[in-house]
């Protein structure tokens, strides 16, 4: 390769031109690589944000379900407790009723016994 292939340019000038083109090409490649890296990093960041968003949404959903389940359990416990209290109250009323009935019966028997004693005394 000689000066005749580049017209007025010398071999050194031609080499400098080629080196210049190679350097420019390298810069262009480096620039493209950097841009590609930025794009990949951007996509990774976006993907991470999306994953974090989904995780947060899932957590909110789980917390919501747990809260709903807790409310349901509390509701069932409250309902069960109301039922137990209701049964206890009913049992107490029944016991009080039986006690009252027994007392009436005892009083009735005592009165009957007194009447009998009185009747017996009166007859004597």
MMTF fields as JSON, N, C-alpha, C and O atoms, coordinates in Angstrom:
{
  "mmtfVersion": "1.0.0",
  "mmtfProducer": "UNKNOWN",
  "numBonds": 495,
  "numAtoms": 496,
  "numGroups": 124,
  "numChains": 1,
  "numModels": 1,
  "chainsPerModel": [1],
  "groupsPerChain": [124],
  "chainIdList": ["A"],
  "bondAtomList": [4, 2, 8, 6, 12, 10, 16, 14, 20, 18, 24, 22, 28, 26, 32, 30, 36, 34, 40, 38, 44, 42, 48, 46, 52, 50, 56, 54, 60, 58, 64, 62, 68, 66, 72, 70, 76, 74, 80, 78, 84, 82, 88, 86, 92, 90, 96, 94, 100, 98, 104, 102, 108, 106, 112, 110, 116, 114, 120, 118, 124, 122, 128, 126, 132, 130, 136, 134, 140, 138, 144, 142, 148, 146, 152, 150, 156, 154, 160, 158, 164, 162, 168, 166, 172, 170, 176, 174, 180, 178, 184, 182, 188, 186, 192, 190, 196, 194, 200, 198, 204, 202, 208, 206, 212, 210, 216, 214, 220, 218, 224, 222, 228, 226, 232, 230, 236, 234, 240, 238, 244, 242, 248, 246, 252, 250, 256, 254, 260, 258, 264, 262, 268, 266, 272, 270, 276, 274, 280, 278, 284, 282, 288, 286, 292, 290, 296, 294, 300, 298, 304, 302, 308, 306, 312, 310, 316, 314, 320, 318, 324, 322, 328, 326, 332, 330, 336, 334, 340, 338, 344, 342, 348, 346, 352, 350, 356, 354, 360, 358, 364, 362, 368, 366, 372, 370, 376, 374, 380, 378, 384, 382, 388, 386, 392, 390, 396, 394, 400, 398, 404, 402, 408, 406, 412, 410, 416, 414, 420, 418, 424, 422, 428, 426, 432, 430, 436, 434, 440, 438, 444, 442, 448, 446, 452, 450, 456, 454, 460, 458, 464, 462, 468, 466, 472, 470, 476, 474, 480, 478, 484, 482, 488, 486, 492, 490],
  "bondOrderList": [1, 1, 1, 1, 1, 1, 1, 1, 1, 1, 1, 1, 1, 1, 1, 1, 1, 1, 1, 1, 1, 1, 1, 1, 1, 1, 1, 1, 1, 1, 1, 1, 1, 1, 1, 1, 1, 1, 1, 1, 1, 1, 1, 1, 1, 1, 1, 1, 1, 1, 1, 1, 1, 1, 1, 1, 1, 1, 1, 1, 1, 1, 1, 1, 1, 1, 1, 1, 1, 1, 1, 1, 1, 1, 1, 1, 1, 1, 1, 1, 1, 1, 1, 1, 1, 1, 1, 1, 1, 1, 1, 1, 1, 1, 1, 1, 1, 1, 1, 1, 1, 1, 1, 1, 1, 1, 1, 1, 1, 1, 1, 1, 1, 1, 1, 1, 1, 1, 1, 1, 1, 1, 1],
  "groupList": [{"groupName": "UNK", "atomNameList": ["N", "CA", "C", "O"], "elementList": ["N", "C", "C", "O"], "formalChargeList": [0, 0, 0, 0], "bondAtomList": [1, 0, 2, 1, 3, 2], "bondOrderList": [1, 1, 2], "singleLetterCode": "X", "chemCompType": "L-PEPTIDE LINKING"}],
  "groupTypeList": [0, 0, 0, 0, 0, 0, 0, 0, 0, 0, 0, 0, 0, 0, 0, 0, 0, 0, 0, 0, 0, 0, 0, 0, 0, 0, 0, 0, 0, 0, 0, 0, 0, 0, 0, 0, 0, 0, 0, 0, 0, 0, 0, 0, 0, 0, 0, 0, 0, 0, 0, 0, 0, 0, 0, 0, 0, 0, 0, 0, 0, 0, 0, 0, 0, 0, 0, 0, 0, 0, 0, 0, 0, 0, 0, 0, 0, 0, 0, 0, 0, 0, 0, 0, 0, 0, 0, 0, 0, 0, 0, 0, 0, 0, 0, 0, 0, 0, 0, 0, 0, 0, 0, 0, 0, 0, 0, 0, 0, 0, 0, 0, 0, 0, 0, 0, 0, 0, 0, 0, 0, 0, 0, 0],
  "groupIdList": [1, 2, 3, 4, 5, 6, 7, 8, 9, 10, 11, 12, 13, 14, 15, 16, 17, 18, 19, 20, 21, 22, 23, 24, 25, 26, 27, 28, 29, 30, 31, 32, 33, 34, 35, 36, 37, 38, 39, 40, 41, 42, 43, 44, 45, 46, 47, 48, 49, 50, 51, 52, 53, 54, 55, 56, 57, 58, 59, 60, 61, 62, 63, 64, 65, 66, 67, 68, 69, 70, 71, 72, 73, 74, 75, 76, 77, 78, 79, 80, 81, 82, 83, 84, 85, 86, 87, 88, 89, 90, 91, 92, 93, 94, 95, 96, 97, 98, 99, 100, 101, 102, 103, 104, 105, 106, 107, 108, 109, 110, 111, 112, 113, 114, 115, 116, 117, 118, 119, 120, 121, 122, 123, 124],
  "secStructList": [7, 7, 4, 4, 4, 1, 6, 6, 7, 7, 2, 2, 2, 2, 2, 2, 2, 2, 2, 2, 2, 2, 2, 2, 2, 2, 2, 2, 2, 2, 2, 2, 2, 2, 2, 2, 2, 2, 2, 2, 2, 2, 2, 2, 2, 2, 2, 2, 2, 2, 2, 2, 2, 2, 2, 2, 2, 2, 2, 2, 2, 2, 2, 2, 2, 2, 2, 2, 2, 2, 2, 2, 2, 2, 2, 2, 2, 2, 2, 2, 2, 2, 2, 2, 2, 2, 2, 2, 2, 2, 2, 2, 2, 2, 2, 2, 2, 2, 2, 2, 2, 2, 2, 2, 2, 2, 2, 2, 2, 2, 2, 2, 2, 2, 2, 2, 2, 2, 2, 2, 2, 2, 2, 7],
  "xCoordList": [0.878, 0.0, 0.911, 1.797, 0.711, 1.573, 0.778, -0.448, 1.501, 0.871, -0.068, -0.98, 0.163, -0.642, -2.094, -2.98, -2.345, -3.716, -4.54, -5.77, -3.878, -4.602, -4.471, -4.784, -4.036, -3.913, -2.792, -1.629, -3.125, -2.136, -1.674, -0.73, -2.331, -1.993, -0.766, -0.561, 0.039, 1.195, 0.739, -0.394, 1.627, 1.305, 1.019, 0.114, 1.756, 1.532, 0.186, -0.529, -0.153, -1.453, -2.588, -3.616, -2.371, -3.384, -3.539, -4.651, -2.404, -2.453, -3.171, -3.988, -2.854, -3.516, -5.029, -5.837, -5.373, -6.8, -7.461, -8.56, -6.765, -7.314, -7.418, -8.437, -6.364, -6.381, -7.522, -8.233, -7.679, -8.756, -10.116, -10.973, -10.309, -11.562, -11.773, -12.878, -10.689, -10.788, -11.17, -12.031, -10.523, -10.841, -12.302, -13.003, -12.729, -14.118, -15.072, -16.098, -14.707, -15.542, -15.593, -16.648, -14.418, -14.367, -15.242, -15.997, -15.114, -15.939, -17.425, -18.239, -17.739, -19.139, -19.606, -20.718, -18.75, -19.096, -19.241, -20.205, -18.261, -18.33, -19.607, -20.283, -19.929, -21.148, -22.375, -23.268, -22.417, -23.56, -23.64, -24.719, -22.462, -22.432, -22.947, -23.751, -22.474, -22.925, -24.435, -25.134, -24.912, -26.352, -27.124, -28.167, -26.584, -27.243, -27.254, -28.257, -26.119, -26.051, -27.074, -27.77, -27.155, -28.137, -29.548, -30.37, -29.8, -31.114, -31.401, -32.508, -30.409, -30.573, -30.792, -31.681, -29.955, -30.107, -31.491, -32.146, -31.934, -33.265, -34.34, -35.26, -34.214, -35.195, -35.163, -36.206, -33.958, -33.816, -34.471, -35.194, -34.203, -34.796, -36.321, -37.026, -36.802, -38.254, -38.836, -39.887, -38.144, -38.607, -38.618, -39.553, -37.561, -37.498, -38.655, -39.31, -38.898, -40.014, -41.322, -42.161, -41.473, -42.688, -42.818, -43.903, -41.71, -41.722, -42.039, -42.86, -41.38, -41.644, -43.114, -43.758, -43.631, -45.049, -45.951, -46.896, -45.647, -46.458, -46.346, -47.338, -45.126, -44.925, -45.729, -46.395, -45.659, -46.409, -47.908, -48.631, -48.356, -49.779, -50.18, -51.237, -49.316, -49.598, -49.641, -50.517, -48.689, -48.674, -49.949, -50.558, -50.354, -51.593, -52.764, -53.628, -52.779, -53.858, -53.849, -54.897, -52.652, -52.539, -52.972, -53.717, -52.498, -52.886, -54.398, -55.037, -54.961, -56.412, -57.14, -58.114, -56.652, -57.285, -57.132, -58.064, -55.934, -55.713, -56.658, -57.271, -56.771, -57.675, -59.119, -59.855, -59.505, -60.866, -61.083, -62.123, -60.077, -60.178, -60.271, -61.072, -59.447, -59.492, -60.862, -61.434, -61.379, -62.711, -63.74, -64.615, -63.615, -64.54, -64.429, -65.435, -63.185, -62.968, -63.523, -64.211, -63.213, -63.72, -65.247, -65.885, -65.819, -67.28, -67.834, -68.814, -67.181, -67.633, -67.466, -68.344, -66.333, -66.115, -67.178, -67.742, -67.447, -68.471, -69.841, -70.584, -70.153, -71.433, -71.5, -72.517, -70.406, -70.363, -70.515, -71.234, -69.822, -69.895, -71.313, -71.814, -71.961, -73.357, -74.227, -75.102, -73.961, -74.712, -74.47, -75.408, -73.208, -72.866, -73.536, -74.144, -73.419, -74.052, -75.561, -76.191, -76.129, -77.567, -77.942, -78.917, -77.137, -77.409, -77.226, -78.021, -76.196, -75.965, -77.156, -77.661, -77.592, -78.739, -79.994, -80.764, -80.174, -81.331, -81.231, -82.214, -80.033, -79.828, -80.076, -80.718, -79.564, -79.778, -81.269, -81.772, -81.962, -83.399, -84.094, -84.984, -83.653, -84.237, -83.957, -84.843, -82.71, -82.343, -83.142, -83.687, -83.209, -83.988, -85.446, -86.099, -85.934, -87.321, -87.52, -88.496, -86.586, -86.69, -86.576, -87.312, -85.648, -85.478, -86.779, -87.251, -87.34, -88.587, -89.712, -90.484, -89.78, -90.816, -90.614, -91.58, -89.359, -89.051, -89.428, -90.033, -89.075, -89.414, -90.93, -91.44, -91.635, -93.096, -93.629, -94.543, -92.995, -93.417, -93.138, -93.975, -91.964, -91.591, -92.528, -93.05, -92.732, -93.652, -95.046, -95.736, -95.438, -96.753, -96.827, -97.812, -95.772, -95.77, -95.758, -96.459, -94.959, -94.916, -96.302, -96.796, -96.919, -98.262, -99.248, -100.078, -99.137, -100.017, -99.772, -100.707, -98.48, -98.134, -98.685, -99.233, -98.543, -99.063, -100.582, -101.151, -101.198, -102.66, -103.054, -104.008, -102.262, -102.539, -102.347, -103.147, -101.267, -101.01, -102.12, -102.642, -102.478, -103.562, -104.848, -105.566, -105.126, -106.326, -106.278, -107.276, -105.076, -104.911, -105.133, -105.786, -104.559, -104.714, -106.182, -106.724, -106.816, -108.21, -109.091, -110.045, -108.798, -109.569, -109.374, -110.284, -108.189, -107.893, -108.637, -108.55],
  "yCoordList": [-1.173, 0.0, 1.216, 1.328, 2.09, 3.266, 4.543, 4.549, 5.621, 6.95, 7.077, 7.904, 6.227, 6.337, 5.893, 6.252, 5.11, 4.644, 5.715, 5.674, 6.66, 7.683, 9.056, 10.064, 9.101, 10.383, 11.205, 10.809, 12.351, 13.274, 12.899, 13.491, 11.928, 11.566, 10.668, 9.817, 10.881, 10.0, 8.748, 8.665, 7.794, 6.542, 6.796, 6.18, 7.672, 7.991, 8.665, 8.374, 9.566, 10.234, 9.224, 9.285, 8.31, 7.282, 6.404, 6.066, 6.047, 5.223, 5.976, 5.409, 7.264, 8.067, 8.093, 8.026, 8.194, 8.187, 6.868, 6.838, 5.782, 4.455, 4.313, 3.852, 4.711, 4.648, 5.504, 5.117, 6.685, 7.571, 6.884, 6.942, 6.244, 5.54, 4.38, 4.149, 3.666, 2.548, 3.074, 2.51, 4.161, 4.756, 5.214, 5.005, 5.84, 6.307, 5.106, 5.142, 4.054, 2.853, 2.251, 1.84, 2.215, 1.699, 2.537, 2.013, 3.866, 4.756, 4.486, 4.447, 4.302, 3.999, 2.695, 2.607, 1.683, 0.385, 0.527, 0.038, 1.209, 1.439, 2.199, 1.885, 3.199, 3.983, 3.086, 3.166, 2.241, 1.323, 0.339, 0.048, -0.172, -1.097, -0.394, -0.949, 0.846, 1.605, 1.841, 1.702, 2.197, 2.43, 1.134, 1.124, 0.054, -1.243, -1.596, -2.075, -1.351, -1.621, -0.786, -1.287, 0.495, 1.372, 0.834, 0.814, 0.397, -0.166, -1.416, -1.589, -2.287, -3.519, -3.179, -3.728, -2.25, -1.83, -1.234, -1.507, -0.415, 0.199, -0.887, -0.83, -1.867, -2.963, -3.775, -4.16, -4.031, -4.768, -3.983, -4.545, -2.669, -1.829, -1.828, -1.925, -1.715, -1.726, -3.069, -3.123, -4.148, -5.49, -5.63, -6.184, -5.118, -5.176, -4.405, -4.874, -3.206, -2.405, -3.172, -3.189, -3.805, -4.594, -5.744, -6.014, -6.426, -7.553, -7.057, -7.644, -5.97, -5.398, -4.983, -5.208, -4.383, -3.972, -5.19, -5.166, -6.257, -7.477, -8.089, -8.544, -8.096, -8.627, -7.806, -8.354, -6.47, -5.603, -5.841, -5.908, -5.965, -6.219, -7.564, -7.69, -8.569, -9.898, -9.83, -10.424, -9.102, -8.957, -8.294, -8.73, -7.223, -6.542, -7.506, -7.524, -8.313, -9.293, -10.315, -10.673, -10.783, -11.77, -11.15, -11.76, -9.927, -9.233, -9.031, -9.199, -8.67, -8.475, -9.772, -9.778, -10.878, -12.184, -12.585, -13.104, -12.336, -12.644, -11.819, -12.337, -10.52, -9.657, -10.131, -10.169, -10.491, -10.992, -12.28, -12.468, -13.173, -14.435, -14.16, -14.778, -13.228, -12.877, -12.336, -12.708, -11.447, -10.89, -12.005, -12.027, -12.938, -14.073, -14.917, -15.329, -15.175, -15.977, -15.241, -15.826, -13.946, -13.147, -13.158, -13.276, -13.033, -13.049, -14.386, -14.433, -15.483, -16.812, -17.001, -17.554, -16.538, -16.631, -15.833, -16.297, -14.624, -13.789, -14.466, -14.484, -15.019, -15.701, -16.912, -17.147, -17.687, -18.861, -18.437, -19.071, -17.348, -16.861, -16.416, -16.678, -15.737, -15.34, -16.571, -16.583, -17.613, -18.857, -19.479, -19.943, -19.495, -20.061, -19.248, -19.803, -17.923, -17.05, -17.275, -17.324, -17.411, -17.652, -18.961, -19.03, -20.002, -21.3, -21.213, -21.774, -20.52, -20.347, -19.616, -20.01, -18.551, -17.799, -18.674, -18.637, -19.459, -20.362, -21.387, -21.671, -21.935, -22.926, -22.281, -22.878, -21.057, -20.364, -20.157, -20.374, -19.726, -19.515, -20.823, -20.866, -21.894, -23.205, -23.622, -24.126, -23.414, -23.766, -22.921, -23.436, -21.613, -20.72, -21.164, -21.188, -21.515, -21.972, -23.233, -23.337, -24.201, -25.434, -25.15, -25.717, -24.267, -23.9, -23.271, -23.6, -22.373, -21.724, -22.746, -22.72, -23.646, -24.677, -25.584, -25.955, -25.941, -26.778, -26.061, -26.656, -24.784, -23.994, -23.961, -24.13, -23.737, -23.702, -25.041, -25.114, -26.109, -27.449, -27.678, -28.228, -27.256, -27.409, -26.589, -27.062, -25.339, -24.474, -25.1, -25.101, -25.629, -26.276, -27.461, -27.63, -28.283, -29.436, -28.995, -29.567, -27.976, -27.446, -26.945, -27.226, -26.199, -25.687, -26.833, -26.806, -27.828, -28.985, -29.692, -30.097, -29.828, -30.471, -29.656, -30.218, -28.332, -27.471, -27.624, -27.736, -27.621, -27.777, -29.114, -29.211, -30.135, -31.457, -31.447, -32.012, -30.793, -30.704, -29.926, -30.315, -28.818, -27.996, -28.818, -28.823, -29.511, -30.346, -31.433, -31.718, -32.038, -33.088, -32.531, -33.152, -31.324, -30.691, -30.338, -30.545, -29.8, -29.416, -30.648, -30.563, -31.73, -32.963, -33.528, -34.119, -33.34, -33.888, -33.057, -33.321],
  "zCoordList": [0.0, 0.0, 0.0, 0.847, -0.902, -1.001, -1.088, -0.975, -1.292, -1.338, -2.512, -2.503, -3.564, -4.782, -4.544, -5.319, -3.469, -3.227, -2.531, -2.562, -1.91, -1.155, -1.788, -1.155, -2.969, -3.655, -3.081, -3.152, -2.508, -1.982, -0.571, -0.047, 0.034, 1.41, 1.451, 0.585, 2.475, 2.672, 3.412, 3.887, 3.497, 4.185, 5.657, 6.22, 6.28, 7.7, 7.898, 8.857, 6.987, 7.088, 6.905, 7.58, 5.986, 5.753, 6.996, 7.401, 7.588, 8.806, 9.917, 10.643, 10.038, 11.072, 10.828, 11.754, 9.544, 9.197, 9.574, 10.127, 9.262, 9.604, 11.118, 11.632, 11.834, 13.298, 13.835, 14.762, 13.223, 13.631, 13.434, 14.316, 12.296, 12.02, 13.0, 13.491, 13.264, 14.225, 15.599, 16.275, 16.006, 17.315, 17.374, 18.364, 16.286, 16.207, 16.271, 16.949, 15.552, 15.562, 16.974, 17.457, 17.617, 18.988, 19.918, 20.736, 19.763, 20.588, 20.344, 21.266, 19.063, 18.721, 19.344, 19.866, 19.285, 19.878, 21.385, 21.974, 22.013, 23.464, 23.808, 24.787, 22.996, 23.225, 23.14, 23.984, 22.13, 21.969, 23.131, 23.647, 23.535, 24.682, 25.93, 26.68, 26.149, 27.329, 27.283, 28.288, 26.112, 25.955, 26.207, 26.861, 25.672, 25.877, 27.363, 27.89, 28.032, 29.472, 30.233, 31.117, 29.876, 30.53, 30.327, 31.243, 29.09, 28.784, 29.595, 30.105, 29.715, 30.495, 31.96, 32.611, 32.479, 33.879, 34.093, 35.1, 33.137, 33.224, 33.268, 34.083, 32.39, 32.358, 33.647, 34.178, 34.143, 35.408, 36.546, 37.368, 36.579, 37.625, 37.53, 38.534, 36.302, 36.09, 36.525, 37.165, 36.171, 36.553, 38.069, 38.648, 38.705, 40.175, 40.788, 41.718, 40.249, 40.757, 40.607, 41.508, 39.45, 39.198, 40.165, 40.678, 40.417, 41.352, 42.758, 43.463, 43.16, 44.488, 44.589, 45.613, 43.537, 43.524, 43.698, 44.486, 42.953, 43.06, 44.453, 45.02, 45.001, 46.359, 47.357, 48.236, 47.211, 48.131, 48.003, 48.997, 46.762, 46.53, 47.131, 47.748, 46.94, 47.491, 49.011, 49.639, 49.603, 51.061, 51.542, 52.518, 50.842, 51.219, 51.15, 52.027, 50.084, 49.929, 51.051, 51.589, 51.4, 52.479, 53.798, 54.565, 54.061, 55.297, 55.325, 56.363, 54.178, 54.088, 54.417, 55.171, 53.838, 54.1, 55.563, 56.177, 56.118, 57.54, 58.405, 59.339, 58.084, 58.858, 58.748, 59.733, 57.521, 57.316, 58.102, 58.734, 58.054, 58.793, 60.286, 60.988, 60.774, 62.198, 62.576, 63.601, 61.724, 61.993, 62.048, 62.914, 61.098, 61.072, 62.322, 62.9, 62.74, 63.951, 65.163, 65.998, 65.247, 66.37, 66.358, 67.404, 65.173, 65.047, 65.535, 66.279, 65.098, 65.52, 67.023, 67.687, 67.558, 69.007, 69.747, 70.739, 69.253, 69.896, 69.839, 70.82, 68.674, 68.51, 69.43, 70.084, 69.48, 70.352, 71.809, 72.581, 72.174, 73.55, 73.878, 74.971, 72.923, 73.137, 73.37, 74.236, 72.566, 72.735, 74.088, 74.736, 74.53, 75.839, 76.936, 77.851, 76.835, 77.836, 77.837, 78.894, 76.651, 76.539, 77.237, 77.984, 76.971, 77.601, 79.118, 79.872, 79.561, 81.002, 81.624, 82.675, 80.962, 81.48, 81.53, 82.49, 80.468, 80.435, 81.563, 82.247, 81.747, 82.812, 84.174, 85.039, 84.364, 85.641, 85.895, 86.997, 84.83, 84.978, 85.344, 86.195, 84.667, 84.977, 86.4, 87.09, 86.855, 88.225, 89.204, 90.181, 88.937, 89.809, 89.829, 90.873, 88.638, 88.547, 89.389, 90.132, 89.271, 90.054, 91.55, 92.358, 91.908, 93.323, 93.841, 94.93, 93.05, 93.466, 93.607, 94.565, 92.626, 92.671, 93.883, 94.55, 94.17, 95.325, 96.604, 97.496, 96.705, 97.888, 98.082, 99.19, 96.968, 97.052, 97.568, 98.389, 97.028, 97.466, 98.946, 99.662, 99.404, 100.812, 101.675, 102.684, 101.251, 102.001, 102.019, 103.039, 100.863, 100.781, 101.734, 102.453, 101.736, 102.637, 104.099, 104.934, 104.401, 105.782, 106.172, 107.264, 105.261, 105.557, 105.761, 106.669, 104.905, 105.025, 106.361, 107.051, 106.705, 107.966, 109.128, 110.077, 109.06, 110.123, 110.244, 111.33, 109.064, 109.076, 109.728, 110.5, 109.371, 109.962, 111.461, 112.207, 111.901, 113.344, 114.0, 115.045, 113.372, 113.924, 113.963, 114.963, 112.863, 112.783, 113.863, 114.524, 114.026, 115.02, 116.434, 117.273, 116.67, 117.987, 118.216, 119.302, 117.169, 117.295, 117.561, 118.334, 116.962, 117.135, 118.529, 119.111, 119.046, 120.356, 121.369, 122.569]
}
